[in-house]
Amino acid sequence: MQVFGRRLLIGGENSGIWFAPAVGSKFVIDESEADWIPVTAKLSVNKPGTLLFPLPKTLERGIYRLVLKTRCPSNLKYVRKELVTTVSDALVVQ
């Protein structure tokens, strides 16, 4: 999967990418993270404007929201103390 945007660089403790199942008409995700599916493969591209990674093998068809967590700013000059979380709009995996 390839993701384009800004400030996407993933790094730091507890950072990563997850597919969170989205339910209902408002595509709500479970905040407990219990059913989130992590991207465990190494990122092929991990740049501030682009992420490239294979889909998790356990990912099934459905509607998800992509959750990105990072401590990196748009460069690697320092690491944030707080974990920054971004949640995408709903996406369909077929």
N, CA, C and O atoms as a CHARMM CRD file, in Angstrom:
* protein
*
  376
    1    1 MET  N      0.84900  -1.16300   0.00000 PROA 1      0.00000
    2    1 MET  CA     0.00000   0.00000   0.00000 PROA 1      0.00000
    3    1 MET  C      0.89300   1.22400   0.00000 PROA 1      0.00000
    4    1 MET  O      1.92600   1.24700   0.66900 PROA 1      0.00000
    5    2 GLN  N      0.50400   2.22300  -0.73700 PROA 2      0.00000
    6    2 GLN  CA     1.26500   3.46400  -0.78700 PROA 2      0.00000
    7    2 GLN  C      0.38000   4.59400  -0.27500 PROA 2      0.00000
    8    2 GLN  O     -0.76300   4.75000  -0.70500 PROA 2      0.00000
    9    3 VAL  N      0.92800   5.37900   0.65000 PROA 3      0.00000
   10    3 VAL  CA     0.20100   6.49400   1.25200 PROA 3      0.00000
   11    3 VAL  C      0.98300   7.77100   0.95200 PROA 3      0.00000
   12    3 VAL  O      2.18700   7.84800   1.19900 PROA 3      0.00000
   13    4 PHE  N      0.28500   8.76600   0.42000 PROA 4      0.00000
   14    4 PHE  CA     0.89300  10.06900   0.14700 PROA 4      0.00000
   15    4 PHE  C      0.27400  11.09300   1.08700 PROA 4      0.00000
   16    4 PHE  O     -0.91000  11.01300   1.41700 PROA 4      0.00000
   17    5 GLY  N      1.07400  12.04300   1.50900 PROA 5      0.00000
   18    5 GLY  CA     0.56500  13.10300   2.37400 PROA 5      0.00000
   19    5 GLY  C      1.69700  13.96300   2.86900 PROA 5      0.00000
   20    5 GLY  O      2.71900  14.13100   2.20400 PROA 5      0.00000
   21    6 ARG  N      1.49200  14.50800   4.05900 PROA 6      0.00000
   22    6 ARG  CA     2.51700  15.34000   4.68100 PROA 6      0.00000
   23    6 ARG  C      2.73600  14.85900   6.10400 PROA 6      0.00000
   24    6 ARG  O      1.81000  14.39400   6.76900 PROA 6      0.00000
   25    7 ARG  N      3.96000  14.97700   6.55400 PROA 7      0.00000
   26    7 ARG  CA     4.32500  14.61600   7.92700 PROA 7      0.00000
   27    7 ARG  C      3.95700  13.17300   8.25200 PROA 7      0.00000
   28    7 ARG  O      3.34400  12.89600   9.28300 PROA 7      0.00000
   29    8 LEU  N      4.33200  12.26600   7.37000 PROA 8      0.00000
   30    8 LEU  CA     3.99800  10.85600   7.52300 PROA 8      0.00000
   31    8 LEU  C      5.11300  10.01900   8.12300 PROA 8      0.00000
   32    8 LEU  O      4.89200   8.84300   8.41000 PROA 8      0.00000
   33    9 LEU  N      6.27700  10.56200   8.32000 PROA 9      0.00000
   34    9 LEU  CA     7.43400   9.80300   8.78200 PROA 9      0.00000
   35    9 LEU  C      7.11000   9.04400  10.07600 PROA 9      0.00000
   36    9 LEU  O      6.69100   9.65000  11.06200 PROA 9      0.00000
   37   10 ILE  N      7.30200   7.72200  10.07300 PROA 10     0.00000
   38   10 ILE  CA     6.98500   6.87100  11.21600 PROA 10     0.00000
   39   10 ILE  C      8.28100   6.53300  11.95400 PROA 10     0.00000
   40   10 ILE  O      9.24800   6.08000  11.34300 PROA 10     0.00000
   41   11 GLY  N      8.29300   6.75400  13.26600 PROA 11     0.00000
   42   11 GLY  CA     9.47100   6.41500  14.04700 PROA 11     0.00000
   43   11 GLY  C      9.27900   6.73800  15.51800 PROA 11     0.00000
   44   11 GLY  O      8.39000   7.50100  15.89500 PROA 11     0.00000
   45   12 GLY  N     10.12500   6.14500  16.33600 PROA 12     0.00000
   46   12 GLY  CA    10.06600   6.36400  17.76600 PROA 12     0.00000
   47   12 GLY  C      9.33500   5.23900  18.48500 PROA 12     0.00000
   48   12 GLY  O      8.67700   4.40700  17.86100 PROA 12     0.00000
   49   13 GLU  N      9.45900   5.23000  19.80100 PROA 13     0.00000
   50   13 GLU  CA     8.85200   4.19800  20.63900 PROA 13     0.00000
   51   13 GLU  C      7.32900   4.18000  20.48200 PROA 13     0.00000
   52   13 GLU  O      6.67900   5.22600  20.48000 PROA 13     0.00000
   53   14 ASN  N      6.77600   2.97800  20.35300 PROA 14     0.00000
   54   14 ASN  CA     5.32400   2.73100  20.22000 PROA 14     0.00000
   55   14 ASN  C      4.73000   3.27300  18.92500 PROA 14     0.00000
   56   14 ASN  O      3.50900   3.38200  18.81600 PROA 14     0.00000
   57   15 SER  N      5.55200   3.61400  17.95000 PROA 15     0.00000
   58   15 SER  CA     5.03100   4.11500  16.68200 PROA 15     0.00000
   59   15 SER  C      4.69200   2.94800  15.76300 PROA 15     0.00000
   60   15 SER  O      5.12100   1.81800  15.99500 PROA 15     0.00000
   61   16 GLY  N      3.92200   3.22900  14.72300 PROA 16     0.00000
   62   16 GLY  CA     3.58300   2.18600  13.76800 PROA 16     0.00000
   63   16 GLY  C      2.36300   2.53700  12.94900 PROA 16     0.00000
   64   16 GLY  O      1.85700   3.66000  12.97800 PROA 16     0.00000
   65   17 ILE  N      1.90700   1.53100  12.21500 PROA 17     0.00000
   66   17 ILE  CA     0.74200   1.66200  11.33900 PROA 17     0.00000
   67   17 ILE  C     -0.19800   0.51200  11.66000 PROA 17     0.00000
   68   17 ILE  O      0.23100  -0.63200  11.81600 PROA 17     0.00000
   69   18 TRP  N     -1.49600   0.82900  11.75900 PROA 18     0.00000
   70   18 TRP  CA    -2.51400  -0.18400  12.03700 PROA 18     0.00000
   71   18 TRP  C     -3.70500   0.01400  11.12100 PROA 18     0.00000
   72   18 TRP  O     -3.99600   1.12700  10.68500 PROA 18     0.00000
   73   19 PHE  N     -4.39300  -1.09200  10.83600 PROA 19     0.00000
   74   19 PHE  CA    -5.67800  -1.06400  10.15800 PROA 19     0.00000
   75   19 PHE  C     -6.72600  -1.30700  11.24000 PROA 19     0.00000
   76   19 PHE  O     -6.77500  -2.38700  11.82900 PROA 19     0.00000
   77   20 ALA  N     -7.56400  -0.30100  11.50400 PROA 20     0.00000
   78   20 ALA  CA    -8.59200  -0.40000  12.52900 PROA 20     0.00000
   79   20 ALA  C     -9.93900  -0.63100  11.85200 PROA 20     0.00000
   80   20 ALA  O    -10.38600   0.21100  11.07300 PROA 20     0.00000
   81   21 PRO  N    -10.60200  -1.77000  12.13800 PROA 21     0.00000
   82   21 PRO  CA   -11.91400  -2.01500  11.54300 PROA 21     0.00000
   83   21 PRO  C    -12.87400  -0.87000  11.86200 PROA 21     0.00000
   84   21 PRO  O    -12.96900  -0.42800  13.00700 PROA 21     0.00000
   85   22 ALA  N    -13.58300  -0.39600  10.84000 PROA 22     0.00000
   86   22 ALA  CA   -14.52300   0.71700  10.98700 PROA 22     0.00000
   87   22 ALA  C    -15.94400   0.18400  10.86500 PROA 22     0.00000
   88   22 ALA  O    -16.26000  -0.56000   9.93700 PROA 22     0.00000
   89   23 VAL  N    -16.79500   0.56900  11.80700 PROA 23     0.00000
   90   23 VAL  CA   -18.16700   0.05200  11.82600 PROA 23     0.00000
   91   23 VAL  C    -19.17700   1.18700  11.84000 PROA 23     0.00000
   92   23 VAL  O    -18.88300   2.31100  12.24600 PROA 23     0.00000
   93   24 GLY  N    -20.36800   0.85600  11.38600 PROA 24     0.00000
   94   24 GLY  CA   -21.46700   1.80800  11.39800 PROA 24     0.00000
   95   24 GLY  C    -21.39200   2.82200  10.28000 PROA 24     0.00000
   96   24 GLY  O    -20.45100   2.83300   9.48700 PROA 24     0.00000
   97   25 SER  N    -22.40400   3.67700  10.23200 PROA 25     0.00000
   98   25 SER  CA   -22.47700   4.67900   9.16500 PROA 25     0.00000
   99   25 SER  C    -21.43800   5.78200   9.33200 PROA 25     0.00000
  100   25 SER  O    -21.13000   6.49500   8.37700 PROA 25     0.00000
  101   26 LYS  N    -20.89300   5.92800  10.55100 PROA 26     0.00000
  102   26 LYS  CA   -19.86500   6.95200  10.78500 PROA 26     0.00000
  103   26 LYS  C    -18.46300   6.34600  10.82700 PROA 26     0.00000
  104   26 LYS  O    -17.49300   7.04300  11.12600 PROA 26     0.00000
  105   27 PHE  N    -18.35300   5.04400  10.52600 PROA 27     0.00000
  106   27 PHE  CA   -17.06800   4.34500  10.45300 PROA 27     0.00000
  107   27 PHE  C    -16.24300   4.52500  11.72200 PROA 27     0.00000
  108   27 PHE  O    -15.09100   4.95600  11.67800 PROA 27     0.00000
  109   28 VAL  N    -16.85500   4.18600  12.84900 PROA 28     0.00000
  110   28 VAL  CA   -16.22600   4.31600  14.16200 PROA 28     0.00000
  111   28 VAL  C    -15.23300   3.17300  14.36900 PROA 28     0.00000
  112   28 VAL  O    -15.47000   2.04500  13.93700 PROA 28     0.00000
  113   29 ILE  N    -14.10300   3.48500  15.04600 PROA 29     0.00000
  114   29 ILE  CA   -13.11400   2.45400  15.36800 PROA 29     0.00000
  115   29 ILE  C    -13.08600   2.23400  16.87900 PROA 29     0.00000
  116   29 ILE  O    -13.45300   3.12000  17.65100 PROA 29     0.00000
  117   30 ASP  N    -12.65000   1.05300  17.29000 PROA 30     0.00000
  118   30 ASP  CA   -12.53300   0.70400  18.69800 PROA 30     0.00000
  119   30 ASP  C    -11.26800   1.35600  19.25700 PROA 30     0.00000
  120   30 ASP  O    -10.15800   0.98400  18.87600 PROA 30     0.00000
  121   31 GLU  N    -11.43000   2.31400  20.14900 PROA 31     0.00000
  122   31 GLU  CA   -10.28900   3.05100  20.69900 PROA 31     0.00000
  123   31 GLU  C     -9.39000   2.19200  21.59100 PROA 31     0.00000
  124   31 GLU  O     -8.26300   2.58700  21.88700 PROA 31     0.00000
  125   32 SER  N     -9.87800   1.01200  22.02600 PROA 32     0.00000
  126   32 SER  CA    -9.05100   0.14300  22.87800 PROA 32     0.00000
  127   32 SER  C     -7.93700  -0.53600  22.08000 PROA 32     0.00000
  128   32 SER  O     -7.01800  -1.11300  22.66200 PROA 32     0.00000
  129   33 GLU  N     -8.01600  -0.46800  20.77200 PROA 33     0.00000
  130   33 GLU  CA    -7.02500  -1.05100  19.85600 PROA 33     0.00000
  131   33 GLU  C     -7.03700  -2.58000  19.85800 PROA 33     0.00000
  132   33 GLU  O     -6.15500  -3.19900  19.26200 PROA 33     0.00000
  133   34 ALA  N     -8.00200  -3.18900  20.50600 PROA 34     0.00000
  134   34 ALA  CA    -8.05300  -4.64600  20.64700 PROA 34     0.00000
  135   34 ALA  C     -8.14200  -5.37300  19.30200 PROA 34     0.00000
  136   34 ALA  O     -7.56000  -6.44600  19.14300 PROA 34     0.00000
  137   35 ASP  N     -8.85600  -4.80600  18.34400 PROA 35     0.00000
  138   35 ASP  CA    -9.04300  -5.48600  17.06100 PROA 35     0.00000
  139   35 ASP  C     -8.23100  -4.86500  15.92600 PROA 35     0.00000
  140   35 ASP  O     -8.42800  -5.21600  14.76300 PROA 35     0.00000
  141   36 TRP  N     -7.32600  -3.95000  16.25000 PROA 36     0.00000
  142   36 TRP  CA    -6.50500  -3.32200  15.22400 PROA 36     0.00000
  143   36 TRP  C     -5.49100  -4.32600  14.67600 PROA 36     0.00000
  144   36 TRP  O     -4.95100  -5.14500  15.42000 PROA 36     0.00000
  145   37 ILE  N     -5.23900  -4.25500  13.37800 PROA 37     0.00000
  146   37 ILE  CA    -4.29600  -5.15700  12.71800 PROA 37     0.00000
  147   37 ILE  C     -3.02400  -4.36100  12.39600 PROA 37     0.00000
  148   37 ILE  O     -3.06300  -3.42700  11.59500 PROA 37     0.00000
  149   38 PRO  N     -1.90300  -4.72700  13.01600 PROA 38     0.00000
  150   38 PRO  CA    -0.67400  -3.95800  12.79900 PROA 38     0.00000
  151   38 PRO  C      0.02500  -4.30100  11.48900 PROA 38     0.00000
  152   38 PRO  O     -0.06000  -5.42600  10.99800 PROA 38     0.00000
  153   39 VAL  N      0.70500  -3.32700  10.94200 PROA 39     0.00000
  154   39 VAL  CA     1.61300  -3.55500   9.81600 PROA 39     0.00000
  155   39 VAL  C      2.94500  -3.93500  10.45500 PROA 39     0.00000
  156   39 VAL  O      3.61100  -3.09500  11.06100 PROA 39     0.00000
  157   40 THR  N      3.32900  -5.19500  10.31800 PROA 40     0.00000
  158   40 THR  CA     4.54400  -5.67900  10.96700 PROA 40     0.00000
  159   40 THR  C      5.74100  -5.74000  10.02300 PROA 40     0.00000
  160   40 THR  O      6.88600  -5.83700  10.46600 PROA 40     0.00000
  161   41 ALA  N      5.47100  -5.68200   8.73300 PROA 41     0.00000
  162   41 ALA  CA     6.56300  -5.72000   7.75500 PROA 41     0.00000
  163   41 ALA  C      7.33800  -4.41000   7.77400 PROA 41     0.00000
  164   41 ALA  O      6.80400  -3.36100   8.13400 PROA 41     0.00000
  165   42 LYS  N      8.59100  -4.48600   7.38400 PROA 42     0.00000
  166   42 LYS  CA     9.41500  -3.28100   7.29100 PROA 42     0.00000
  167   42 LYS  C      8.84700  -2.37100   6.20600 PROA 42     0.00000
  168   42 LYS  O      8.43000  -2.84500   5.14900 PROA 42     0.00000
  169   43 LEU  N      8.83000  -1.08300   6.46500 PROA 43     0.00000
  170   43 LEU  CA     8.33600  -0.12900   5.47800 PROA 43     0.00000
  171   43 LEU  C      9.34100  -0.01600   4.34100 PROA 43     0.00000
  172   43 LEU  O     10.52500   0.22200   4.57700 PROA 43     0.00000
  173   44 SER  N      8.87500  -0.18600   3.11600 PROA 44     0.00000
  174   44 SER  CA     9.75300  -0.05400   1.94900 PROA 44     0.00000
  175   44 SER  C     10.18100   1.38900   1.75800 PROA 44     0.00000
  176   44 SER  O     11.32500   1.66500   1.39700 PROA 44     0.00000
  177   45 VAL  N      9.25400   2.30900   2.00300 PROA 45     0.00000
  178   45 VAL  CA     9.53300   3.74100   1.94500 PROA 45     0.00000
  179   45 VAL  C      8.93900   4.36400   3.20700 PROA 45     0.00000
  180   45 VAL  O      7.76600   4.15800   3.51900 PROA 45     0.00000
  181   46 ASN  N      9.75800   5.12500   3.92500 PROA 46     0.00000
  182   46 ASN  CA     9.31800   5.81700   5.13400 PROA 46     0.00000
  183   46 ASN  C      9.86500   7.23700   5.06100 PROA 46     0.00000
  184   46 ASN  O     10.89900   7.55700   5.64900 PROA 46     0.00000
  185   47 LYS  N      9.14800   8.07600   4.32700 PROA 47     0.00000
  186   47 LYS  CA     9.54800   9.46400   4.12100 PROA 47     0.00000
  187   47 LYS  C      8.41200  10.37500   4.57300 PROA 47     0.00000
  188   47 LYS  O      7.26900   9.92900   4.66500 PROA 47     0.00000
  189   48 PRO  N      8.70600  11.64500   4.85700 PROA 48     0.00000
  190   48 PRO  CA     7.65300  12.55100   5.31800 PROA 48     0.00000
  191   48 PRO  C      6.44900  12.64600   4.38000 PROA 48     0.00000
  192   48 PRO  O      5.33500  12.89700   4.84100 PROA 48     0.00000
  193   49 GLY  N      6.64600  12.45100   3.08500 PROA 49     0.00000
  194   49 GLY  CA     5.54800  12.57400   2.13000 PROA 49     0.00000
  195   49 GLY  C      5.02200  11.26600   1.58500 PROA 49     0.00000
  196   49 GLY  O      4.01200  11.26000   0.88100 PROA 49     0.00000
  197   50 THR  N      5.68300  10.14300   1.89100 PROA 50     0.00000
  198   50 THR  CA     5.29900   8.86200   1.30800 PROA 50     0.00000
  199   50 THR  C      5.60000   7.71000   2.25600 PROA 50     0.00000
  200   50 THR  O      6.67100   7.64100   2.85800 PROA 50     0.00000
  201   51 LEU  N      4.63700   6.81200   2.37600 PROA 51     0.00000
  202   51 LEU  CA     4.83800   5.53300   3.06600 PROA 51     0.00000
  203   51 LEU  C      4.50300   4.43400   2.07800 PROA 51     0.00000
  204   51 LEU  O      3.52600   4.54100   1.33700 PROA 51     0.00000
  205   52 LEU  N      5.30000   3.38400   2.06000 PROA 52     0.00000
  206   52 LEU  CA     5.05300   2.23700   1.18400 PROA 52     0.00000
  207   52 LEU  C      5.30900   0.98300   1.99400 PROA 52     0.00000
  208   52 LEU  O      6.38300   0.81600   2.57300 PROA 52     0.00000
  209   53 PHE  N      4.30500   0.08700   2.03500 PROA 53     0.00000
  210   53 PHE  CA     4.42500  -1.12300   2.84300 PROA 53     0.00000
  211   53 PHE  C      3.46300  -2.18500   2.31300 PROA 53     0.00000
  212   53 PHE  O      2.45000  -1.85200   1.69800 PROA 53     0.00000
  213   54 PRO  N      3.77700  -3.47100   2.55100 PROA 54     0.00000
  214   54 PRO  CA     2.84800  -4.53000   2.15200 PROA 54     0.00000
  215   54 PRO  C      1.68900  -4.61800   3.14200 PROA 54     0.00000
  216   54 PRO  O      1.84900  -4.33200   4.32900 PROA 54     0.00000
  217   55 LEU  N      0.53900  -5.01000   2.64700 PROA 55     0.00000
  218   55 LEU  CA    -0.61900  -5.20400   3.52400 PROA 55     0.00000
  219   55 LEU  C     -0.36300  -6.39500   4.44700 PROA 55     0.00000
  220   55 LEU  O      0.28600  -7.35900   4.04100 PROA 55     0.00000
  221   56 PRO  N     -0.85900  -6.34300   5.67400 PROA 56     0.00000
  222   56 PRO  CA    -0.70500  -7.49000   6.57600 PROA 56     0.00000
  223   56 PRO  C     -1.40400  -8.72200   5.99700 PROA 56     0.00000
  224   56 PRO  O     -2.48600  -8.61000   5.42100 PROA 56     0.00000
  225   57 LYS  N     -0.79000  -9.88600   6.14900 PROA 57     0.00000
  226   57 LYS  CA    -1.36800 -11.12400   5.61700 PROA 57     0.00000
  227   57 LYS  C     -2.68300 -11.48300   6.28500 PROA 57     0.00000
  228   57 LYS  O     -3.51200 -12.16900   5.68700 PROA 57     0.00000
  229   58 THR  N     -2.88700 -11.03500   7.50800 PROA 58     0.00000
  230   58 THR  CA    -4.11200 -11.36100   8.24500 PROA 58     0.00000
  231   58 THR  C     -5.26200 -10.40300   7.94000 PROA 58     0.00000
  232   58 THR  O     -6.36300 -10.57100   8.46500 PROA 58     0.00000
  233   59 LEU  N     -5.01600  -9.40500   7.10100 PROA 59     0.00000
  234   59 LEU  CA    -6.03800  -8.41500   6.76700 PROA 59     0.00000
  235   59 LEU  C     -7.10800  -9.04600   5.88000 PROA 59     0.00000
  236   59 LEU  O     -6.80200  -9.61800   4.83400 PROA 59     0.00000
  237   60 GLU  N     -8.35600  -8.93700   6.30600 PROA 60     0.00000
  238   60 GLU  CA    -9.48200  -9.48300   5.53500 PROA 60     0.00000
  239   60 GLU  C    -10.22700  -8.35600   4.83400 PROA 60     0.00000
  240   60 GLU  O    -10.01500  -7.17800   5.12000 PROA 60     0.00000
  241   61 ARG  N    -11.10100  -8.74000   3.91300 PROA 61     0.00000
  242   61 ARG  CA   -11.92600  -7.73800   3.23700 PROA 61     0.00000
  243   61 ARG  C    -12.75500  -6.99400   4.27600 PROA 61     0.00000
  244   61 ARG  O    -13.21200  -7.57100   5.26400 PROA 61     0.00000
  245   62 GLY  N    -12.93700  -5.70900   4.03100 PROA 62     0.00000
  246   62 GLY  CA   -13.74600  -4.93300   4.95100 PROA 62     0.00000
  247   62 GLY  C    -13.44000  -3.45500   4.86300 PROA 62     0.00000
  248   62 GLY  O    -12.68800  -2.99600   4.00300 PROA 62     0.00000
  249   63 ILE  N    -14.04900  -2.72500   5.78000 PROA 63     0.00000
  250   63 ILE  CA   -13.84900  -1.28400   5.84900 PROA 63     0.00000
  251   63 ILE  C    -12.96500  -0.99100   7.05900 PROA 63     0.00000
  252   63 ILE  O    -13.22000  -1.46800   8.16500 PROA 63     0.00000
  253   64 TYR  N    -11.93000  -0.20300   6.82800 PROA 64     0.00000
  254   64 TYR  CA   -10.94600   0.09600   7.86400 PROA 64     0.00000
  255   64 TYR  C    -10.63900   1.58500   7.86100 PROA 64     0.00000
  256   64 TYR  O    -10.97800   2.31500   6.93000 PROA 64     0.00000
  257   65 ARG  N     -9.98800   2.00700   8.93100 PROA 65     0.00000
  258   65 ARG  CA    -9.35200   3.31600   8.98400 PROA 65     0.00000
  259   65 ARG  C     -7.87800   3.04600   9.26500 PROA 65     0.00000
  260   65 ARG  O     -7.54100   2.21300  10.10500 PROA 65     0.00000
  261   66 LEU  N     -7.02900   3.73800   8.57500 PROA 66     0.00000
  262   66 LEU  CA    -5.59700   3.59200   8.76000 PROA 66     0.00000
  263   66 LEU  C     -5.17800   4.49600   9.92200 PROA 66     0.00000
  264   66 LEU  O     -5.48200   5.68900   9.93100 PROA 66     0.00000
  265   67 VAL  N     -4.48100   3.91800  10.89700 PROA 67     0.00000
  266   67 VAL  CA    -4.01800   4.67400  12.06000 PROA 67     0.00000
  267   67 VAL  C     -2.49700   4.73800  12.01700 PROA 67     0.00000
  268   67 VAL  O     -1.82200   3.71100  11.95600 PROA 67     0.00000
  269   68 LEU  N     -1.97300   5.94900  12.04800 PROA 68     0.00000
  270   68 LEU  CA    -0.53000   6.17100  12.05200 PROA 68     0.00000
  271   68 LEU  C     -0.15000   6.79600  13.38500 PROA 68     0.00000
  272   68 LEU  O     -0.76500   7.76800  13.82300 PROA 68     0.00000
  273   69 LYS  N      0.86800   6.23200  14.02600 PROA 69     0.00000
  274   69 LYS  CA     1.37300   6.79000  15.28000 PROA 69     0.00000
  275   69 LYS  C      2.87400   7.00300  15.12200 PROA 69     0.00000
  276   69 LYS  O      3.58400   6.12300  14.63500 PROA 69     0.00000
  277   70 THR  N      3.35600   8.18000  15.53700 PROA 70     0.00000
  278   70 THR  CA     4.76600   8.50200  15.38600 PROA 70     0.00000
  279   70 THR  C      5.22900   9.48900  16.44100 PROA 70     0.00000
  280   70 THR  O      4.43700  10.23500  17.01600 PROA 70     0.00000
  281   71 ARG  N      6.52100   9.47400  16.67800 PROA 71     0.00000
  282   71 ARG  CA     7.15700  10.47800  17.52800 PROA 71     0.00000
  283   71 ARG  C      8.08900  11.35800  16.69800 PROA 71     0.00000
  284   71 ARG  O      8.72300  12.27200  17.22700 PROA 71     0.00000
  285   72 CYS  N      8.17200  11.07900  15.39200 PROA 72     0.00000
  286   72 CYS  CA     9.06300  11.83800  14.51600 PROA 72     0.00000
  287   72 CYS  C      8.33600  13.03300  13.92800 PROA 72     0.00000
  288   72 CYS  O      7.17300  12.93000  13.53800 PROA 72     0.00000
  289   73 PRO  N      9.02600  14.17900  13.86200 PROA 73     0.00000
  290   73 PRO  CA     8.48600  15.29000  13.08300 PROA 73     0.00000
  291   73 PRO  C      8.74000  14.97800  11.60700 PROA 73     0.00000
  292   73 PRO  O      9.02000  13.82900  11.26600 PROA 73     0.00000
  293   74 SER  N      8.65200  15.95100  10.74800 PROA 74     0.00000
  294   74 SER  CA     8.86000  15.69400   9.32200 PROA 74     0.00000
  295   74 SER  C     10.33600  15.49500   8.97400 PROA 74     0.00000
  296   74 SER  O     10.67300  15.32300   7.80300 PROA 74     0.00000
  297   75 ASN  N     11.21200  15.51500   9.97000 PROA 75     0.00000
  298   75 ASN  CA    12.61800  15.17600   9.75100 PROA 75     0.00000
  299   75 ASN  C     13.09800  14.39900  10.97200 PROA 75     0.00000
  300   75 ASN  O     12.35200  14.24700  11.93800 PROA 75     0.00000
  301   76 LEU  N     14.30600  13.91900  10.94000 PROA 76     0.00000
  302   76 LEU  CA    14.80700  13.09800  12.04900 PROA 76     0.00000
  303   76 LEU  C     15.74500  13.86400  12.97700 PROA 76     0.00000
  304   76 LEU  O     16.58500  13.25100  13.63600 PROA 76     0.00000
  305   77 LYS  N     15.62400  15.17100  13.04000 PROA 77     0.00000
  306   77 LYS  CA    16.52500  15.95600  13.88000 PROA 77     0.00000
  307   77 LYS  C     16.25200  15.75300  15.37200 PROA 77     0.00000
  308   77 LYS  O     17.15800  15.88900  16.19400 PROA 77     0.00000
  309   78 TYR  N     15.02600  15.43400  15.71700 PROA 78     0.00000
  310   78 TYR  CA    14.69800  15.14500  17.10800 PROA 78     0.00000
  311   78 TYR  C     13.47400  14.23500  17.15000 PROA 78     0.00000
  312   78 TYR  O     12.80900  14.02900  16.13500 PROA 78     0.00000
  313   79 VAL  N     13.18300  13.69600  18.32200 PROA 79     0.00000
  314   79 VAL  CA    12.02900  12.82700  18.51400 PROA 79     0.00000
  315   79 VAL  C     11.11100  13.49300  19.53900 PROA 79     0.00000
  316   79 VAL  O     11.56700  13.96100  20.58200 PROA 79     0.00000
  317   80 ARG  N      9.81800  13.53100  19.23300 PROA 80     0.00000
  318   80 ARG  CA     8.85000  14.13300  20.14800 PROA 80     0.00000
  319   80 ARG  C      8.70400  13.29800  21.41300 PROA 80     0.00000
  320   80 ARG  O      8.88200  12.08000  21.38200 PROA 80     0.00000
  321   81 LYS  N      8.38500  13.94300  22.50800 PROA 81     0.00000
  322   81 LYS  CA     8.08900  13.22300  23.74600 PROA 81     0.00000
  323   81 LYS  C      6.72000  12.56900  23.64900 PROA 81     0.00000
  324   81 LYS  O      6.52200  11.44600  24.11300 PROA 81     0.00000
  325   82 GLU  N      5.77800  13.28100  23.04400 PROA 82     0.00000
  326   82 GLU  CA     4.41800  12.74900  22.91900 PROA 82     0.00000
  327   82 GLU  C      4.24300  11.97500  21.61600 PROA 82     0.00000
  328   82 GLU  O      4.86600  12.28400  20.60000 PROA 82     0.00000
  329   83 LEU  N      3.39200  10.97700  21.66900 PROA 83     0.00000
  330   83 LEU  CA     3.06800  10.17000  20.49800 PROA 83     0.00000
  331   83 LEU  C      1.95500  10.87800  19.73500 PROA 83     0.00000
  332   83 LEU  O      0.91000  11.18200  20.31100 PROA 83     0.00000
  333   84 VAL  N      2.16200  11.14500  18.45700 PROA 84     0.00000
  334   84 VAL  CA     1.16900  11.81200  17.62200 PROA 84     0.00000
  335   84 VAL  C      0.41900  10.74800  16.82800 PROA 84     0.00000
  336   84 VAL  O      1.03000   9.88800  16.19400 PROA 84     0.00000
  337   85 THR  N     -0.90400  10.81300  16.86800 PROA 85     0.00000
  338   85 THR  CA    -1.74200   9.82900  16.18800 PROA 85     0.00000
  339   85 THR  C     -2.58800  10.50500  15.11900 PROA 85     0.00000
  340   85 THR  O     -3.18300  11.55800  15.35000 PROA 85     0.00000
  341   86 THR  N     -2.63100   9.88200  13.94700 PROA 86     0.00000
  342   86 THR  CA    -3.46300  10.35000  12.84500 PROA 86     0.00000
  343   86 THR  C     -4.33500   9.19000  12.38300 PROA 86     0.00000
  344   86 THR  O     -3.85700   8.06600  12.23400 PROA 86     0.00000
  345   87 VAL  N     -5.61700   9.46800  12.15900 PROA 87     0.00000
  346   87 VAL  CA    -6.56200   8.44600  11.69700 PROA 87     0.00000
  347   87 VAL  C     -7.12500   8.89000  10.35600 PROA 87     0.00000
  348   87 VAL  O     -7.60900  10.01300  10.21900 PROA 87     0.00000
  349   88 SER  N     -7.05800   8.00300   9.36800 PROA 88     0.00000
  350   88 SER  CA    -7.52800   8.33100   8.01600 PROA 88     0.00000
  351   88 SER  C     -9.05100   8.25800   7.92800 PROA 88     0.00000
  352   88 SER  O     -9.73300   7.81900   8.85400 PROA 88     0.00000
  353   89 ASP  N     -9.54600   8.69600   6.80100 PROA 89     0.00000
  354   89 ASP  CA   -10.93700   8.44500   6.45800 PROA 89     0.00000
  355   89 ASP  C    -11.07400   6.94500   6.22600 PROA 89     0.00000
  356   89 ASP  O    -10.07700   6.22800   6.14900 PROA 89     0.00000
  357   90 ALA  N    -12.30700   6.48000   6.11600 PROA 90     0.00000
  358   90 ALA  CA   -12.55400   5.06000   5.88300 PROA 90     0.00000
  359   90 ALA  C    -12.01800   4.62500   4.52400 PROA 90     0.00000
  360   90 ALA  O    -12.08000   5.37800   3.55200 PROA 90     0.00000
  361   91 LEU  N    -11.48600   3.39400   4.46500 PROA 91     0.00000
  362   91 LEU  CA   -11.02800   2.82100   3.20300 PROA 91     0.00000
  363   91 LEU  C    -11.50600   1.38000   3.11500 PROA 91     0.00000
  364   91 LEU  O    -11.71600   0.71900   4.13200 PROA 91     0.00000
  365   92 VAL  N    -11.67500   0.90800   1.89900 PROA 92     0.00000
  366   92 VAL  CA   -12.19900  -0.43700   1.66300 PROA 92     0.00000
  367   92 VAL  C    -11.06100  -1.34200   1.20100 PROA 92     0.00000
  368   92 VAL  O    -10.32900  -1.00600   0.27000 PROA 92     0.00000
  369   93 VAL  N    -10.91700  -2.49100   1.85900 PROA 93     0.00000
  370   93 VAL  CA    -9.94800  -3.50600   1.45800 PROA 93     0.00000
  371   93 VAL  C    -10.74200  -4.60800   0.76700 PROA 93     0.00000
  372   93 VAL  O    -11.67700  -5.16500   1.34200 PROA 93     0.00000
  373   94 GLN  N    -10.36100  -4.91800  -0.47900 PROA 94     0.00000
  374   94 GLN  CA   -11.07800  -5.96100  -1.23400 PROA 94     0.00000
  375   94 GLN  C    -10.18500  -7.13400  -1.53300 PROA 94     0.00000
  376   94 GLN  O    -10.62400  -8.09900  -2.15900 PROA 94     0.00000
